[in-house]
Amino acid sequence: MKDYFGYKDKVCVVTGAASGMGKSTTEMLVDLGAKVYALDWNEVDVDGIEKYIHVNLSKKDSIDKAFALIPENIDSFFGIAGVSGVNTDFNKTFIIDFVANKYISETYLTKRMNEGSAIVFITSTGGLGWEKEGNKKEYFPLVEAKTWEDTITTLQGLNLNILPGNLGYFLGKLAMNYYVAHLQAMFAPKHVRVNAVLPGSTETGMKDEFSTLAGGSNNLLKYTGYAGRLASSREMGEPIVFLNSNMASYISGELLVVDYGSAILTQSGIQQDPMDGTTFDMIKSHFTKK
């Protein structure tokens, strides 16, 4: 059968590869013949990977050490790692969910992505509304900061660490969705595509944490459209793998919402916003979508 996806012998780097969407993505890439460098805090238990690399994405030095173990030329980068903020404070959550991706992109990927290669991030439907001016003013200074140190200094200067960690998750996802647009000018001249997948509610190791944010596990089903069930991790891994494949060679700047129609039902007014009347009200009071 013809190799439509084009991953055979390609160097692929996956963050968050130990579980959930990252593990599903890693398994599929191995099946497709890719050479996968799997980054995570936890051991990656997937047969056939080239190398597991331990990394703490909240620490610049740890990221630097990790990339010293990765081949110089990269064909596909998958920025999947993230935290919900339930078990981390605001600043650490934002650093893992946004600053690490920003640092990796601007320090390493700009120099090491092959021509015709691709980058995909996992962001979130929780970051919809990223284009609204009320949201942009919250994250824009952090996108514009030039270095890791400048970004951390800017973050600390905003004094947001007094807020719950889960608010750092939402700010990070708003910033990441904008950042996909920001990166187009940086990578397009190099013929490198940049996209993102925005998952709806998914059955992952963080399901209990997101249930807490939503005010109970039953409330997560409100974010599943007419599916009436949570997505599996593989159902998110599949569009992730597609976007970095040869099958998507003319797709860049896409924020692919994968939620079985939940977001568009809300945006159209057909369905009430599931965030109304839940613990997300606290979040909306800080980072609104108006």
Backbone as numpy.savetxt, mean C-alpha at the origin, in Angstrom:
# Nx Ny Nz CAx CAy CAz Cx Cy Cz
1.90 -22.96 -23.05 1.06 -21.76 -23.05 1.93 -20.51 -23.05
1.52 -19.51 -23.79 2.27 -18.26 -23.87 2.31 -17.58 -22.50
3.46 -17.00 -22.17 3.63 -16.31 -20.89 3.15 -14.86 -21.02
1.86 -14.65 -20.84 1.30 -13.31 -21.00 1.72 -12.36 -19.88
1.96 -12.88 -18.71 2.29 -12.01 -17.58 3.73 -11.54 -17.59
4.65 -12.36 -18.08 6.02 -11.93 -18.27 6.86 -11.83 -17.02
6.59 -12.65 -16.03 7.36 -12.60 -14.79 8.53 -13.57 -14.74
8.62 -14.46 -15.69 9.66 -15.49 -15.61 11.06 -14.87 -15.55
11.80 -15.26 -14.51 13.18 -14.82 -14.27 13.30 -13.33 -13.97
12.19 -12.64 -13.74 12.23 -11.22 -13.40 12.48 -11.05 -11.89
13.27 -10.03 -11.55 13.57 -9.73 -10.15 12.41 -8.92 -9.56
11.74 -9.52 -8.59 10.59 -8.90 -7.94 10.87 -8.71 -6.45
10.56 -7.53 -5.94 10.74 -7.22 -4.53 9.37 -7.00 -3.91
9.07 -7.73 -2.84 7.77 -7.64 -2.19 7.96 -7.29 -0.72
7.37 -6.19 -0.28 7.36 -5.90 1.15 6.06 -6.43 1.76
6.14 -6.84 3.02 4.96 -7.42 3.67 4.65 -8.81 3.15
5.71 -9.56 2.81 5.54 -10.84 2.11 5.20 -12.01 3.03
5.20 -11.81 4.34 5.04 -12.94 5.26 3.59 -13.38 5.43
2.63 -12.50 5.14 1.24 -12.84 5.43 0.30 -12.07 4.51
-0.97 -12.49 4.54 -2.03 -11.75 3.86 -1.79 -11.53 2.39
-2.06 -10.32 1.94 -1.95 -9.98 0.52 -0.53 -10.14 0.02
0.43 -9.78 0.86 1.83 -9.90 0.48 2.25 -11.33 0.25
1.80 -12.23 1.13 2.14 -13.65 0.96 1.47 -14.22 -0.27
0.20 -13.88 -0.49 -0.50 -14.37 -1.69 0.20 -13.88 -2.96
0.60 -12.62 -2.96 1.33 -12.08 -4.11 2.64 -12.83 -4.32
3.37 -13.06 -3.24 4.65 -13.76 -3.33 4.46 -15.16 -3.88
3.46 -15.88 -3.41 3.20 -17.24 -3.90 2.91 -17.25 -5.40
2.11 -16.30 -5.86 1.78 -16.25 -7.28 3.01 -15.90 -8.12
3.82 -14.98 -7.64 5.03 -14.61 -8.39 5.98 -15.78 -8.52
6.13 -16.55 -7.45 6.97 -17.75 -7.51 6.40 -18.73 -8.54
5.09 -18.92 -8.52 4.45 -19.83 -9.48 4.67 -19.37 -10.92
4.78 -18.05 -11.12 4.97 -17.50 -12.45 6.43 -17.42 -12.86
7.31 -17.95 -12.02 8.72 -18.05 -12.38 9.57 -16.86 -12.01
9.07 -15.95 -11.18 9.83 -14.77 -10.79 10.90 -15.10 -9.74
11.90 -14.25 -9.69 12.92 -14.32 -8.64 12.51 -13.32 -7.56
11.96 -13.84 -6.47 11.31 -12.98 -5.48 12.20 -12.75 -4.26
12.41 -11.47 -3.96 13.09 -11.05 -2.74 12.01 -10.56 -1.79
11.82 -11.33 -0.72 10.67 -11.16 0.17 11.08 -10.44 1.45
10.55 -9.22 1.63 10.90 -8.40 2.79 9.76 -8.40 3.80
10.10 -8.56 5.06 9.11 -8.49 6.12 9.83 -8.48 7.46
9.09 -8.06 8.50 9.58 -8.17 9.87 9.61 -9.63 10.28
8.61 -10.40 9.87 8.49 -11.81 10.19 9.07 -12.68 9.09
9.45 -13.89 9.46 9.99 -14.85 8.49 8.96 -15.12 7.39
9.42 -15.18 6.15 8.54 -15.46 5.02 8.61 -16.95 4.69
7.50 -17.63 4.87 7.44 -19.07 4.67 6.78 -19.38 3.32
7.51 -19.13 2.26 7.03 -19.43 0.90 8.15 -20.15 0.16
7.90 -21.38 -0.24 8.89 -22.14 -0.98 9.17 -21.50 -2.33
10.44 -21.44 -2.69 10.81 -20.99 -4.03 11.26 -19.55 -4.13
11.20 -18.78 -3.01 11.69 -17.39 -3.07 13.22 -17.40 -3.18
13.76 -16.34 -3.74 15.21 -16.20 -3.83 15.83 -15.93 -2.47
15.18 -15.03 -1.70 15.75 -14.65 -0.41 14.69 -14.00 0.48
14.69 -14.37 1.74 13.93 -13.63 2.75 14.85 -12.59 3.37
14.37 -11.37 3.49 15.16 -10.29 4.06 14.37 -9.65 5.20
14.92 -9.73 6.40 14.27 -9.11 7.55 14.39 -7.58 7.43
13.29 -6.87 7.70 13.33 -5.42 7.62 12.35 -4.81 8.61
12.76 -3.71 9.18 11.89 -2.87 10.02 11.64 -1.59 9.24
10.45 -1.47 8.68 10.16 -0.35 7.78 9.99 0.98 8.51
10.04 0.96 9.82 9.99 2.23 10.56 11.38 2.80 10.77
12.43 2.09 10.31 13.82 2.50 10.53 14.56 2.62 9.20
15.10 3.79 8.94 15.84 4.03 7.70 17.02 3.07 7.55
17.79 2.86 8.61 18.97 2.01 8.52 18.59 0.58 8.16
17.46 0.10 8.68 17.02 -1.25 8.36 16.64 -1.36 6.88
15.99 -0.36 6.34 15.65 -0.35 4.91 16.93 -0.36 4.07
17.91 0.46 4.47 19.18 0.52 3.74 19.87 -0.84 3.73
19.88 -1.52 4.87 20.51 -2.85 4.95 19.78 -3.85 4.07
18.45 -3.75 4.04 17.66 -4.66 3.22 17.98 -4.48 1.74
18.05 -3.25 1.28 18.28 -3.01 -0.15 19.71 -3.31 -0.56
20.62 -3.40 0.41 21.97 -3.83 0.10 22.02 -5.31 -0.26
20.97 -6.05 0.07 20.89 -7.49 -0.20 20.06 -7.82 -1.43
19.57 -6.80 -2.12 18.71 -6.96 -3.29 19.52 -6.66 -4.54
19.32 -7.38 -5.64 20.05 -7.08 -6.87 19.92 -5.62 -7.29
20.93 -5.15 -7.98 20.97 -3.75 -8.38 19.81 -3.39 -9.30
19.45 -4.28 -10.21 18.39 -4.02 -11.17 17.11 -4.75 -10.77
16.02 -4.00 -10.65 14.74 -4.53 -10.20 13.72 -4.41 -11.33
12.95 -5.48 -11.54 11.93 -5.47 -12.59 10.55 -5.11 -12.06
10.23 -5.50 -10.82 8.92 -5.21 -10.25 9.06 -4.97 -8.75
8.43 -3.90 -8.30 8.40 -3.63 -6.86 6.96 -3.64 -6.40
6.71 -4.33 -5.28 5.38 -4.46 -4.71 5.42 -3.92 -3.28
4.91 -2.71 -3.06 4.90 -2.11 -1.73 3.62 -2.46 -1.01
3.61 -3.60 -0.32 2.39 -4.13 0.26 2.34 -3.99 1.78
3.48 -3.90 2.43 3.53 -3.86 3.89 2.78 -2.66 4.45
2.15 -2.86 5.61 1.46 -1.77 6.27 0.92 -2.21 7.62
0.57 -1.23 8.44 -0.04 -1.50 9.75 -1.31 -0.69 9.88
-2.21 -1.14 10.75 -3.51 -0.49 10.91 -3.49 0.70 11.87
-2.49 0.73 12.75 -2.45 1.77 13.76 -3.11 1.39 15.06
-3.72 0.21 15.12 -4.34 -0.23 16.36 -3.28 -0.52 17.41
-2.14 -1.09 16.98 -1.07 -1.47 17.91 0.17 -0.62 17.79
0.11 0.46 17.03 1.24 1.38 16.88 0.76 2.81 17.03
1.65 3.70 17.46 1.23 5.09 17.62 1.12 5.78 16.26
0.62 7.01 16.28 0.33 7.74 15.03 1.57 7.84 14.15
2.68 8.33 14.72 3.86 8.58 13.91 4.45 7.30 13.33
4.55 6.25 14.14 5.10 4.99 13.63 4.21 4.41 12.55
2.91 4.49 12.73 1.97 4.02 11.71 2.19 4.75 10.40
2.27 6.07 10.46 2.44 6.87 9.25 3.80 6.59 8.60
4.82 6.39 9.41 6.15 6.10 8.86 6.13 4.79 8.08
5.54 3.74 8.65 5.51 2.44 7.97 4.63 2.51 6.72
3.47 3.16 6.84 2.50 3.14 5.74 2.82 4.13 4.63
3.55 5.20 4.95 3.85 6.19 3.90 5.34 6.50 3.76
5.98 6.90 4.84 7.36 7.39 4.75 8.29 6.33 4.19
8.12 5.07 4.61 8.99 4.00 4.09 8.85 3.85 2.59
7.61 3.88 2.08 7.40 3.79 0.62 8.01 4.97 -0.10
7.87 6.15 0.48 8.44 7.36 -0.11 9.96 7.26 -0.17
10.57 6.84 0.93 12.02 6.72 0.98 12.53 5.68 0.00
11.90 4.51 -0.03 12.31 3.46 -0.96 12.19 3.94 -2.41
11.09 4.61 -2.72 10.86 5.08 -4.09 11.91 6.08 -4.53
12.18 7.07 -3.68 13.04 8.18 -4.07 14.52 7.89 -3.91
14.86 6.97 -3.01 16.27 6.65 -2.77 16.75 5.48 -3.61
15.91 4.47 -3.78 16.33 3.24 -4.45 15.65 3.00 -5.79
14.34 3.09 -5.84 13.65 2.70 -7.06 13.95 3.64 -8.22
14.19 4.92 -7.95 14.52 5.85 -9.03 15.81 5.46 -9.73
16.69 4.74 -9.03 17.98 4.37 -9.60 18.02 2.93 -10.09
17.12 2.08 -9.57 17.33 0.65 -9.77 16.23 -0.07 -10.55
15.16 0.64 -10.90 14.11 0.00 -11.69 14.53 -0.05 -13.16
14.40 -1.22 -13.77 14.73 -1.37 -15.18 13.71 -0.65 -16.06
14.12 -0.24 -17.24 13.18 0.35 -18.20 12.11 -0.67 -18.55
10.86 -0.22 -18.56 9.75 -1.11 -18.82 9.26 -1.85 -17.60
9.79 -1.50 -16.44 9.40 -2.18 -15.20 8.19 -1.49 -14.58
7.78 -1.96 -13.39 6.56 -1.44 -12.79 6.60 -1.49 -11.27
5.84 -0.57 -10.68 5.72 -0.44 -9.23 4.24 -0.45 -8.89
3.87 -1.19 -7.85 2.49 -1.15 -7.37 2.51 -1.08 -5.85
1.62 -0.28 -5.30 1.46 -0.16 -3.85 0.08 -0.65 -3.46
-0.01 -1.19 -2.25 -1.30 -1.39 -1.62 -1.60 -0.16 -0.79
-2.70 0.52 -1.09 -3.12 1.64 -0.25 -4.42 1.22 0.43
-5.51 1.94 0.22 -6.76 1.56 0.89 -7.91 2.41 0.37
-9.11 1.84 0.40 -10.29 2.66 0.16 -10.48 3.67 1.30
-9.82 3.43 2.43 -9.82 4.42 3.50 -9.10 5.70 3.12
-8.37 5.68 1.99 -7.69 6.86 1.48 -8.42 7.52 0.33
-9.67 7.13 0.07 -10.46 7.83 -0.94 -10.78 9.23 -0.43
-10.82 10.17 -1.34 -10.93 11.57 -0.96 -9.57 12.24 -0.88
-8.55 11.55 -1.33 -7.17 12.07 -1.30 -7.03 13.36 -2.08
-7.88 13.56 -3.09 -7.75 14.74 -3.96 -8.43 15.98 -3.39
-9.18 15.84 -2.31 -9.90 16.97 -1.71 -8.92 17.90 -1.01
-9.14 19.19 -1.19 -8.20 20.17 -0.63 -8.10 20.06 0.89
-9.21 19.75 1.56 -9.16 19.61 3.00 -8.26 18.49 3.47
-8.13 17.46 2.66 -7.23 16.36 2.98 -5.80 16.66 2.54
-5.65 17.28 1.37 -4.31 17.54 0.84 -3.49 18.43 1.78
-4.15 19.38 2.42 -3.40 20.28 3.30 -2.81 19.54 4.50
-3.41 18.37 4.85 -2.91 17.59 5.98 -1.63 16.84 5.62
-1.59 16.26 4.41 -0.45 15.40 4.08 0.55 16.03 3.12
0.18 17.11 2.45 1.03 17.65 1.39 2.45 18.01 1.87
2.61 18.64 3.05 3.98 18.94 3.50 4.84 17.69 3.66
4.21 16.56 3.97 4.95 15.33 4.17 5.36 14.71 2.83
4.55 14.89 1.81 4.91 14.44 0.47 6.06 15.27 -0.08
6.04 16.55 0.18 7.02 17.48 -0.38 8.37 17.45 0.31
8.45 16.93 1.52 9.72 16.85 2.24 10.72 16.05 1.41
11.99 16.43 1.45 12.96 15.91 0.49 13.68 14.64 0.92
13.91 14.44 2.19 14.68 13.29 2.66 13.91 12.59 3.77
14.42 11.41 4.17 13.83 10.71 5.33 13.84 11.63 6.54
14.99 12.24 6.80 15.12 13.08 7.99 14.18 14.28 7.93
14.07 14.91 6.76 13.16 16.05 6.60 11.71 15.63 6.80
11.37 14.46 6.29 9.99 13.98 6.42 9.65 13.70 7.88
10.57 13.06 8.60 10.35 12.76 10.02 10.26 14.05 10.83
11.12 15.01 10.53 11.08 16.30 11.23 9.76 17.01 10.98
9.30 16.98 9.72 8.01 17.59 9.39 6.88 16.89 10.12
6.90 15.57 10.15 5.87 14.80 10.84 5.85 15.14 12.33
7.00 15.17 12.94 7.06 15.48 14.37 6.59 16.89 14.66
6.86 17.81 13.72 6.44 19.20 13.90 4.94 19.40 13.82
4.23 18.45 13.23 2.78 18.55 13.14 2.07 18.15 14.43
2.84 17.55 15.37 2.30 17.17 16.68 1.06 16.29 16.59
1.09 15.36 15.64 -0.06 14.48 15.45 0.02 13.22 16.31
1.16 13.00 16.97 1.33 11.78 17.74 0.43 11.72 18.97
-0.23 12.83 19.28 -1.21 12.81 20.36 -2.50 12.12 19.93
-2.67 11.93 18.62 -3.87 11.30 18.09 -3.70 9.78 18.08
-4.80 9.02 18.04 -4.71 7.56 17.99 -3.97 7.09 16.74
-3.31 5.94 16.87 -2.53 5.41 15.76 -3.34 5.15 14.51
-4.63 4.78 14.68 -5.44 4.48 13.49 -5.64 5.70 12.61
-5.54 6.90 13.18 -5.61 8.10 12.35 -4.37 8.23 11.47
-3.25 7.72 11.96 -2.03 7.68 11.15 -2.19 6.78 9.95
-2.97 5.70 10.11 -3.27 4.82 8.98 -4.02 5.58 7.90
-5.06 6.30 8.27 -5.87 6.99 7.28 -5.09 8.12 6.62
-4.32 8.86 7.39 -3.51 9.92 6.77 -2.48 9.30 5.83
-1.88 8.17 6.23 -0.91 7.50 5.37 -1.51 7.03 4.06
-2.74 6.54 4.10 -3.37 6.04 2.88 -3.82 7.19 1.97
-4.28 8.29 2.56 -4.58 9.48 1.77 -3.31 9.95 1.05
-2.21 10.00 1.80 -0.95 10.46 1.22 -0.45 9.51 0.14
-0.59 8.20 0.36 -0.12 7.23 -0.64 -0.91 7.33 -1.93
-2.22 7.54 -1.83 -3.01 7.66 -3.06 -2.57 8.87 -3.87
-2.31 9.99 -3.19 -1.79 11.16 -3.89 -0.39 10.86 -4.45
0.40 10.13 -3.68 1.80 9.89 -4.05 1.91 9.11 -5.36
0.93 8.27 -5.66 0.92 7.56 -6.94 0.88 8.57 -8.09
0.10 9.63 -7.92 0.08 10.69 -8.93 1.41 11.44 -8.95
1.93 11.74 -7.77 3.19 12.47 -7.62 4.34 11.73 -8.34
4.34 10.41 -8.28 5.43 9.63 -8.84 5.40 9.49 -10.35
4.29 9.86 -10.98 4.21 9.68 -12.43 5.31 10.46 -13.14
5.50 11.72 -12.78 6.51 12.54 -13.46 7.92 12.03 -13.16
8.11 11.42 -12.01 9.42 10.93 -11.61 9.80 9.66 -12.39
8.80 8.81 -12.66 9.11 7.51 -13.26 8.72 7.38 -14.73
7.73 8.14 -15.18 7.28 7.99 -16.56 8.39 8.20 -17.59
9.27 9.19 -17.42 10.36 9.36 -18.39 11.30 8.16 -18.45
11.31 7.36 -17.39 12.13 6.15 -17.36 11.36 4.94 -17.87
10.11 5.16 -18.32 9.24 4.09 -18.79 9.00 3.06 -17.70
8.76 3.58 -16.50 8.41 2.76 -15.34 7.00 3.14 -14.92
6.11 2.16 -14.84 4.71 2.41 -14.48 4.54 2.37 -12.96
3.62 3.20 -12.45 3.32 3.23 -11.01 1.81 3.21 -10.82
1.32 2.25 -10.06 -0.11 2.10 -9.80 -0.34 1.72 -8.34
-1.60 1.61 -7.96 -1.95 1.15 -6.61 -3.24 0.37 -6.65
-3.35 -0.57 -5.72 -4.60 -1.28 -5.46 -5.16 -0.78 -4.14
-6.46 -0.43 -4.16 -7.16 0.05 -2.96 -8.13 -1.02 -2.51
-7.74 -1.85 -1.54 -8.61 -2.96 -1.13 -9.80 -2.49 -0.28
-10.90 -3.21 -0.43 -11.98 -3.12 0.53 -11.71 -4.09 1.67
-12.72 -4.43 2.44 -12.53 -5.31 3.59 -12.05 -6.68 3.14
-10.98 -7.15 3.76 -10.32 -8.38 3.33 -9.98 -9.26 4.52
-10.05 -10.55 4.30 -9.72 -11.55 5.32 -8.20 -11.68 5.39
-7.58 -10.93 6.30 -6.13 -10.99 6.51 -5.86 -11.10 8.00
-4.58 -11.15 8.34 -4.19 -11.21 9.74 -4.57 -9.96 10.51
-4.89 -8.89 9.80 -5.27 -7.64 10.48 -6.78 -7.45 10.56
-7.53 -8.50 10.23 -8.99 -8.36 10.23 -9.52 -7.92 11.58
-9.01 -8.52 12.67 -9.50 -8.16 14.00 -9.22 -6.69 14.32
-8.09 -6.18 13.85 -7.75 -4.78 14.08 -8.72 -3.86 13.33
-9.01 -4.21 12.09 -9.95 -3.39 11.33 -11.38 -3.54 11.85
-11.68 -4.68 12.43 -12.99 -4.85 13.08 -13.12 -3.89 14.24
-12.04 -3.72 14.99 -12.03 -2.77 16.10 -12.29 -1.36 15.60
-11.63 -0.98 14.51 -11.82 0.36 13.94 -13.25 0.57 13.46
-13.84 -0.49 12.91 -15.18 -0.38 12.33 -16.28 -0.50 13.37
-15.91 -0.82 14.61 -16.92 -0.95 15.65 -17.55 -2.32 15.70
-16.82 -3.34 15.23 -17.32 -4.70 15.26 -17.15 -5.39 13.92
-16.99 -6.72 13.96 -16.72 -7.47 12.73 -17.87 -7.39 11.73
-19.10 -7.29 12.22 -20.24 -7.20 11.31 -20.19 -5.94 10.46
-19.61 -4.87 11.03 -19.54 -3.61 10.29 -18.59 -3.69 9.10
-17.63 -4.62 9.15 -16.73 -4.77 8.01 -17.48 -5.18 6.75
-18.57 -5.88 6.93 -19.35 -6.34 5.77 -20.00 -5.17 5.03
-20.10 -4.02 5.70 -20.67 -2.85 5.04 -19.76 -2.32 3.94
-18.50 -2.77 3.95 -17.53 -2.29 2.97 -17.28 -3.33 1.87
-18.24 -4.21 1.63 -18.04 -5.29 0.67 -19.01 -5.22 -0.51
-19.72 -4.10 -0.67 -20.65 -3.98 -1.79 -21.69 -5.08 -1.76
-22.00 -5.60 -2.95 -22.99 -6.67 -3.03 -22.36 -8.06 -2.86
-21.05 -8.10 -2.59 -20.42 -9.41 -2.38 -20.97 -10.07 -1.11
-21.19 -9.27 -0.08 -21.73 -9.81 1.16 -20.75 -10.65 1.95
-19.47 -10.54 1.60 -18.43 -11.29 2.31 -17.12 -10.54 2.18
-16.19 -10.86 3.06 -14.86 -10.28 2.94 -14.13 -10.91 1.76
-13.27 -10.12 1.14 -12.40 -10.67 0.09 -11.35 -11.57 0.73
-10.84 -12.50 -0.05 -9.68 -13.28 0.40 -8.41 -12.50 0.05
-7.33 -12.84 0.72 -6.06 -12.19 0.41 -5.66 -12.42 -1.04
-5.95 -13.60 -1.55 -5.61 -13.89 -2.94 -6.39 -13.02 -3.91
-7.62 -12.66 -3.55 -8.43 -11.81 -4.43 -7.88 -10.39 -4.50
-7.01 -10.03 -3.58 -6.27 -8.77 -3.68 -4.92 -8.99 -4.35
-4.30 -10.14 -4.08 -3.02 -10.44 -4.71 -3.11 -10.53 -6.22
-4.22 -11.05 -6.72 -4.37 -11.21 -8.17 -4.34 -9.88 -8.92
-5.11 -8.86 -8.54 -4.98 -7.58 -9.25 -3.63 -6.90 -9.01
-3.01 -7.16 -7.87 -1.66 -6.62 -7.63 -0.69 -7.19 -8.66
-0.72 -8.50 -8.82 0.16 -9.17 -9.78 -0.16 -8.70 -11.21
-1.43 -8.55 -11.52 -1.83 -8.08 -12.85 -1.23 -6.71 -13.17
-1.32 -5.77 -12.23 -0.90 -4.39 -12.52 0.60 -4.27 -12.82
1.42 -5.15 -12.27 2.85 -5.09 -12.56 3.26 -6.02 -13.70
2.29 -6.66 -14.32 2.60 -7.62 -15.38 2.59 -6.97 -16.76
3.04 -7.73 -17.75 3.00 -7.27 -19.14 1.57 -7.05 -19.62
0.61 -7.69 -18.97 -0.79 -7.54 -19.35 -1.31 -6.13 -19.10
-0.60 -5.37 -18.27 -1.03 -4.00 -17.94 -0.01 -2.97 -18.42
0.61 -3.24 -19.56 1.76 -2.45 -20.02 1.44 -1.00 -20.35
0.15 -0.64 -20.50 -0.21 0.76 -20.78 -1.03 1.36 -19.64
-0.94 0.75 -18.48 -1.66 1.26 -17.31 -0.67 1.86 -16.33
-0.82 3.15 -16.08 -0.01 3.83 -15.06 -0.85 4.95 -14.46
-0.64 5.20 -13.18 -1.42 6.22 -12.49 -2.80 5.74 -12.09
-3.01 4.44 -12.09 -4.32 3.88 -11.76 -4.42 3.59 -10.26
-5.50 4.07 -9.65 -5.86 3.70 -8.28 -7.01 2.70 -8.39
-6.67 1.44 -8.41 -7.64 0.39 -8.69 -8.38 0.00 -7.41
-9.64 0.41 -7.33 -10.47 0.08 -6.17 -10.98 -1.35 -6.33
-10.68 -2.19 -5.34 -11.09 -3.60 -5.39 -11.96 -3.86 -4.16
-13.23 -3.58 -4.29 -14.14 -3.68 -3.14 -15.55 -4.13 -3.53
-15.68 -4.75 -4.69 -16.95 -5.28 -5.19 -18.03 -4.19 -5.26
-17.60 -2.98 -5.62 -18.56 -1.90 -5.88 -18.95 -1.08 -4.68
-18.38 -1.33 -3.51 -18.80 -0.62 -2.30 -18.57 0.89 -2.41
-17.38 1.30 -2.84 -17.06 2.73 -2.89 -17.92 3.47 -3.90
-18.14 2.88 -5.07 -18.92 3.59 -6.09 -20.39 3.70 -5.68
-20.88 2.75 -4.91 -22.25 2.86 -4.39 -22.37 4.05 -3.45
-21.35 4.26 -2.64 -21.34 5.39 -1.73 -21.17 6.71 -2.48
-20.22 6.73 -3.41 -19.95 7.95 -4.16 -21.15 8.39 -4.98
-21.94 7.44 -5.47 -23.10 7.76 -6.29 -24.31 8.16 -5.46
-24.26 7.89 -4.15 -25.40 8.16 -3.29 -26.42 7.04 -3.24
-26.13 5.94 -3.93 -27.03 4.80 -3.93 -27.04 4.11 -2.57
-25.88 4.12 -1.92 -25.73 3.48 -0.62 -25.20 4.49 0.38
-25.66 4.44 1.62 -25.16 5.33 2.66 -23.70 5.03 2.93
-22.95 6.06 3.22 -21.54 5.91 3.56 -21.42 5.01 4.79
-20.74 3.86 4.68 -20.62 2.96 5.84 -19.91 3.60 7.02
-19.15 4.67 6.79 -18.45 5.32 7.89 -19.39 6.08 8.81
-20.58 6.43 8.32 -21.52 7.18 9.13 -22.01 6.33 10.30
-21.94 6.90 11.50 -22.48 6.23 12.66 -21.58 5.16 13.24
-20.30 5.13 12.85 -19.35 4.17 13.41 -18.23 4.92 14.11
-17.28 4.16 14.61 -16.13 4.79 15.27 -15.27 5.57 14.28
-15.53 5.41 12.96 -14.81 6.20 11.98 -15.19 7.68 12.06
-16.26 8.01 12.78 -16.64 9.42 12.91 -15.49 10.23 13.50
-14.78 9.64 14.44 -13.64 10.34 15.05 -12.58 10.65 14.01
-12.36 9.68 13.12 -11.37 9.87 12.07 -11.83 10.96 11.10
-13.08 10.91 10.73 -13.60 11.89 9.78 -13.54 13.31 10.34
-13.60 13.44 11.66 -13.53 14.78 12.25 -12.16 15.40 12.08
-11.14 14.56 11.85 -9.77 15.06 11.64 -9.40 15.13 10.17
-9.74 14.07 9.41 -9.38 14.01 8.00 -10.66 13.78 7.22
-11.27 14.82 6.76 -12.59 14.73 6.16 -12.51 14.47 4.66
-13.64 14.06 4.10 -13.74 13.83 2.67 -14.67 14.84 2.00
-14.86 15.96 2.65 -15.80 16.95 2.08 -15.16 17.71 0.94
